[in-house]
Amino acid sequence: MPETEQDAQTEMPRSPSKLSSITEKPPVSDQKPVAPGRARAVLEVVRILPEVEPAGNGPCSQAPCKAEVRIMQVLGYGSGFNKSLGQGQQMLAYFPMTVQPGKGRPGVTAGKKIKAELKNSLNEKAPLVIHSYALSE
């Protein structure tokens, strides 16, 4: 005997639509957008350069501010960031507030990994400027 359209619909197992089966919102990345002229990366500190700046009385005249770093992972670029960063690349980095701990900042030593916000430097040969950072596992 021929099946009617209505009979076929009642025999089919009912499955909820994809939209109604989603009860949770998809996870949202906790990453903020990268600011213009900046990049975000995970860096490994290879070594701290011991020299201090001879002139002035700023923090870099009292403690080291430069380190050699290796790029472990590039997390993002802001518009206008003009330096190409590659995984495994080693370069100089400048910490304007020194590599010493202070004012809520953790200290940086060789072997540490940091998640850093890097600023564009005007000169291609100048070290990357570390705008902000946090220790990374």
Backbone bond lengths (Angstrom), bond angles and torsions (degrees), N, CA, C in turn:
res aa  C-N    CA-C-N  psi(-1)  N-CA   C-N-CA  omega(-1)  CA-C   N-CA-C  phi
1 M - - - 1.446 - - 1.516 107.69 -
2 P 1.341 119.49 139.52 1.463 123.12 -175.37 1.527 111.31 -69.76
3 E 1.331 113.85 140.45 1.465 119.43 178.66 1.514 109.44 -85.95
4 T 1.306 115.19 139.55 1.468 117.79 175.45 1.517 107.80 -88.58
5 E 1.303 115.92 163.35 1.463 120.75 -179.98 1.522 110.47 -61.31
6 Q 1.326 116.26 -37.06 1.461 119.91 -178.41 1.530 110.33 -67.15
7 D 1.351 118.06 -40.86 1.459 120.81 178.31 1.525 110.84 -62.21
8 A 1.327 116.74 -40.89 1.463 120.84 -179.25 1.525 110.19 -63.36
9 Q 1.322 116.54 -36.91 1.463 119.38 -179.35 1.521 111.36 -70.24
10 T 1.328 118.12 -36.31 1.462 119.61 -177.97 1.516 111.49 -73.92
11 E 1.350 118.08 -25.52 1.456 120.28 -179.78 1.528 112.04 -82.88
12 M 1.321 117.62 -23.30 1.462 119.75 -178.99 1.524 109.44 -70.19
13 P 1.324 116.03 136.56 1.463 116.74 177.35 1.524 110.20 -64.93
14 R 1.279 114.96 139.19 1.460 119.80 -178.82 1.521 108.88 -85.46
15 S 1.307 116.40 127.46 1.452 119.74 174.43 1.521 106.98 -125.67
16 P 1.285 115.74 138.94 1.468 117.70 -178.85 1.532 110.20 -66.21
17 S 1.289 115.28 151.74 1.460 119.08 178.09 1.518 108.87 -66.92
18 K 1.313 115.21 161.08 1.460 119.02 -178.73 1.520 111.01 -60.11
19 L 1.305 117.21 -38.88 1.455 119.77 -178.72 1.514 112.44 -65.16
20 S 1.330 116.63 -41.52 1.459 117.76 -177.48 1.522 111.77 -75.91
21 S 1.340 118.02 -17.75 1.461 119.37 179.74 1.527 111.98 -82.94
22 I 1.329 118.01 -13.30 1.462 120.65 178.08 1.517 108.15 -84.66
23 T 1.317 115.29 110.33 1.460 118.62 -178.89 1.521 110.92 -101.53
24 E 1.342 116.77 -24.38 1.460 120.08 179.84 1.514 109.37 -110.01
25 K 1.305 114.56 151.94 1.458 118.79 174.32 1.518 108.04 -76.30
26 P 1.323 117.92 147.19 1.462 118.63 177.49 1.528 109.99 -62.82
27 P 1.335 116.76 150.70 1.462 118.09 -178.47 1.530 110.82 -62.81
28 V 1.311 114.99 139.35 1.452 120.71 179.80 1.519 107.16 -103.15
29 S 1.297 115.50 134.00 1.461 119.74 -179.63 1.526 109.22 -61.66
30 D 1.328 116.05 138.90 1.457 119.57 178.21 1.526 111.29 -83.71
31 Q 1.319 115.90 5.86 1.456 120.96 179.29 1.524 110.46 -76.76
32 K 1.312 115.28 131.20 1.456 119.74 172.54 1.519 106.33 -83.49
33 P 1.325 118.06 155.32 1.460 119.27 175.76 1.533 109.69 -60.40
34 V 1.320 115.47 150.47 1.464 120.36 179.72 1.525 108.01 -80.70
35 A 1.324 116.58 130.47 1.466 122.33 -177.39 1.526 110.64 -66.46
36 P 1.328 117.36 152.35 1.469 120.50 177.07 1.534 111.13 -56.99
37 G 1.321 115.66 140.46 1.455 120.81 178.64 1.517 113.77 77.26
38 R 1.332 117.27 11.60 1.465 121.62 -178.51 1.524 110.48 -130.43
39 A 1.317 114.51 163.45 1.462 122.21 172.71 1.524 107.32 -135.95
40 R 1.316 116.02 156.42 1.468 121.10 178.40 1.528 106.77 -121.22
41 A 1.337 116.33 132.03 1.460 119.92 -177.37 1.520 111.02 -152.78
42 V 1.320 115.00 158.91 1.457 121.28 171.17 1.523 105.49 -97.18
43 L 1.327 115.66 125.28 1.459 122.20 -176.49 1.519 109.97 -120.13
44 E 1.317 115.73 147.07 1.462 120.48 171.16 1.523 106.66 -109.71
45 V 1.320 116.27 129.10 1.456 120.44 179.47 1.525 107.69 -78.63
46 V 1.341 116.41 118.13 1.458 121.76 -179.34 1.524 109.18 -82.45
47 R 1.330 115.86 -49.97 1.468 119.39 176.59 1.522 109.58 -159.93
48 I 1.321 114.40 152.68 1.461 121.98 175.79 1.528 107.07 -92.58
49 L 1.316 117.46 131.09 1.459 120.79 176.44 1.528 107.15 -83.52
50 P 1.329 117.81 122.43 1.470 121.10 -168.60 1.527 115.91 -73.12
51 E 1.329 118.72 -18.42 1.464 117.82 -173.87 1.536 112.21 -69.32
52 V 1.321 114.38 149.62 1.463 122.01 175.90 1.528 107.48 -111.54
53 E 1.320 116.23 161.22 1.465 120.18 179.47 1.526 108.91 -74.56
54 P 1.326 116.78 127.27 1.467 119.10 -175.88 1.527 113.97 -73.08
55 A 1.316 117.52 -27.76 1.473 119.77 -175.78 1.522 110.76 -97.26
56 G 1.321 115.83 153.41 1.461 121.43 173.59 1.512 112.94 83.85
57 N 1.336 113.77 -178.64 1.458 119.34 -179.97 1.526 111.10 -129.24
58 G 1.329 117.15 22.80 1.458 121.30 178.91 1.516 111.72 -75.99
59 P 1.330 117.05 179.30 1.461 120.43 -177.16 1.533 113.04 -59.97
60 C 1.337 118.21 -30.86 1.469 120.93 -177.67 1.524 112.82 -77.82
61 S 1.332 117.48 -5.78 1.461 119.70 173.91 1.529 110.32 -89.33
62 Q 1.345 115.91 -8.01 1.464 120.39 -178.36 1.521 113.56 -114.17
63 A 1.334 117.76 -20.54 1.473 121.69 -178.66 1.527 108.74 -149.11
64 P 1.330 117.87 155.46 1.470 120.66 -179.99 1.531 112.31 -61.22
65 C 1.328 114.51 144.07 1.468 120.60 179.54 1.526 112.91 -123.92
66 K 1.324 117.14 -5.78 1.467 119.53 -177.66 1.516 110.44 -114.38
67 A 1.336 113.87 145.85 1.461 120.33 177.97 1.517 108.75 -145.03
68 E 1.296 114.94 154.27 1.453 120.74 171.57 1.524 105.70 -93.52
69 V 1.342 116.81 128.54 1.462 121.00 -176.97 1.527 110.02 -126.49
70 R 1.326 115.06 156.41 1.459 122.18 174.54 1.522 107.52 -117.01
71 I 1.313 116.34 132.67 1.462 120.49 179.41 1.525 108.69 -79.19
72 M 1.326 115.65 118.96 1.465 121.31 179.57 1.529 110.58 -90.88
73 Q 1.334 115.64 -39.11 1.463 120.13 -177.90 1.523 108.85 -159.73
74 V 1.328 116.33 134.09 1.461 121.17 174.55 1.529 106.54 -93.72
75 L 1.338 116.43 123.73 1.464 121.13 -176.61 1.521 112.27 -95.56
76 G 1.329 117.33 -21.12 1.459 119.05 178.50 1.515 112.34 167.57
77 Y 1.333 114.31 160.36 1.462 122.23 178.45 1.516 109.13 -122.14
78 G 1.312 116.95 141.93 1.452 121.37 169.97 1.523 108.16 -89.75
79 S 1.310 116.17 162.60 1.463 118.96 179.82 1.527 109.63 -62.10
80 G 1.300 116.28 140.77 1.452 120.90 176.37 1.514 115.20 83.38
81 F 1.340 118.79 1.51 1.468 119.29 175.91 1.516 106.18 -73.38
82 N 1.343 116.87 120.69 1.464 119.34 -168.10 1.513 115.29 -102.46
83 K 1.313 118.71 7.04 1.460 120.13 -178.71 1.525 109.15 -110.20
84 S 1.311 116.15 136.18 1.457 120.44 178.22 1.523 109.14 -86.35
85 L 1.317 116.84 128.66 1.458 122.39 -179.74 1.521 108.57 -114.40
86 G 1.317 116.76 132.66 1.458 120.28 179.97 1.514 111.36 -126.09
87 Q 1.319 115.56 145.15 1.457 120.45 179.63 1.527 109.23 -58.65
88 G 1.319 117.04 133.60 1.449 122.56 179.97 1.523 114.32 88.18
89 Q 1.329 116.26 -11.25 1.465 121.29 -179.01 1.532 109.77 -68.63
90 Q 1.340 116.66 138.63 1.459 121.16 176.17 1.517 108.70 -107.79
91 M 1.313 116.17 140.32 1.465 121.29 179.72 1.514 110.65 -155.97
92 L 1.319 115.07 169.96 1.458 120.86 176.28 1.521 109.74 -84.35
93 A 1.318 115.13 143.15 1.464 120.75 175.93 1.529 108.08 -129.05
94 Y 1.325 114.92 144.77 1.464 121.89 -178.78 1.521 108.58 -114.71
95 F 1.323 116.76 123.54 1.468 123.64 177.62 1.528 107.06 -102.59
96 P 1.329 119.86 101.31 1.467 121.44 -175.02 1.530 114.44 -58.72
97 M 1.315 118.33 -24.31 1.465 120.91 -179.88 1.530 111.12 -107.01
98 T 1.309 118.08 22.98 1.467 127.60 179.15 1.530 112.55 73.68
99 V 1.326 115.21 169.21 1.461 121.26 178.71 1.527 111.08 -90.09
100 Q 1.337 116.05 -2.37 1.464 121.71 179.38 1.526 110.05 -76.53
101 P 1.355 118.33 150.75 1.456 119.71 175.28 1.528 110.25 -70.47
102 G 1.317 116.17 151.79 1.460 120.04 176.15 1.509 112.09 166.33
103 K 1.309 116.39 150.69 1.473 123.72 178.81 1.534 111.83 48.25
104 G 1.329 115.93 47.14 1.461 121.11 176.75 1.525 114.13 83.31
105 R 1.314 117.87 -2.60 1.453 120.92 179.10 1.524 109.44 -91.86
106 P 1.342 116.95 138.58 1.460 118.17 173.91 1.529 109.77 -77.66
107 G 1.298 117.10 154.09 1.454 121.00 175.37 1.519 110.41 -74.48
108 V 1.309 116.00 155.43 1.458 121.71 179.91 1.526 108.00 -116.84
109 T 1.325 115.77 129.71 1.462 121.01 177.13 1.525 108.79 -133.96
110 A 1.321 116.25 164.87 1.465 121.18 179.32 1.523 109.75 -57.37
111 G 1.324 116.14 137.90 1.461 121.85 -179.83 1.522 114.09 94.08
112 K 1.335 117.93 -16.50 1.472 120.94 179.86 1.527 109.96 -76.19
113 K 1.327 114.68 147.70 1.459 120.62 173.23 1.518 107.53 -107.94
114 I 1.326 115.35 135.91 1.465 120.49 179.80 1.521 109.81 -130.11
115 K 1.317 115.04 148.18 1.462 121.54 171.31 1.523 104.15 -99.11
116 A 1.328 116.31 116.85 1.460 119.63 -169.71 1.518 112.41 -124.49
117 E 1.316 114.05 149.86 1.463 123.79 171.08 1.529 104.66 -101.63
118 L 1.327 116.82 118.08 1.464 122.51 -174.88 1.516 110.14 -105.43
119 K 1.334 116.18 138.47 1.470 121.12 177.88 1.509 109.91 -99.25
120 N 1.320 114.64 147.85 1.455 121.48 173.06 1.516 109.48 -60.21
121 S 1.309 116.88 141.37 1.458 119.46 170.82 1.524 106.89 -107.22
122 L 1.306 116.44 147.63 1.461 120.24 -176.88 1.522 111.23 -71.66
123 N 1.306 116.34 -28.65 1.457 121.33 -178.31 1.524 109.21 -103.28
124 E 1.325 117.90 130.57 1.471 122.54 179.87 1.525 112.36 -55.38
125 K 1.335 116.85 -36.70 1.461 121.06 -175.25 1.531 112.94 -86.33
126 A 1.315 117.16 -9.53 1.469 120.99 -179.44 1.531 109.83 -70.23
127 P 1.336 116.78 150.97 1.472 118.46 177.99 1.528 110.85 -66.80
128 L 1.323 115.46 156.94 1.461 120.34 173.83 1.524 107.84 -65.93
129 V 1.304 117.24 140.97 1.467 120.97 178.75 1.527 107.76 -98.18
130 I 1.319 115.69 125.18 1.469 121.90 178.76 1.522 107.43 -83.63
131 H 1.325 117.09 106.74 1.463 121.54 179.80 1.528 110.79 -72.67
132 S 1.327 115.77 -46.14 1.475 121.33 177.62 1.517 107.49 -155.68
133 Y 1.337 115.24 160.24 1.465 118.96 179.53 1.517 110.73 -158.31
134 A 1.313 114.04 163.02 1.469 122.11 173.53 1.517 106.80 -142.18
135 L 1.318 116.54 149.72 1.458 119.42 177.29 1.521 109.18 -65.99
136 S 1.302 116.24 143.28 1.461 122.66 -179.11 1.527 107.80 -121.07
137 E 1.326 116.33 148.50 1.484 118.90 179.28 1.480 110.43 -81.00
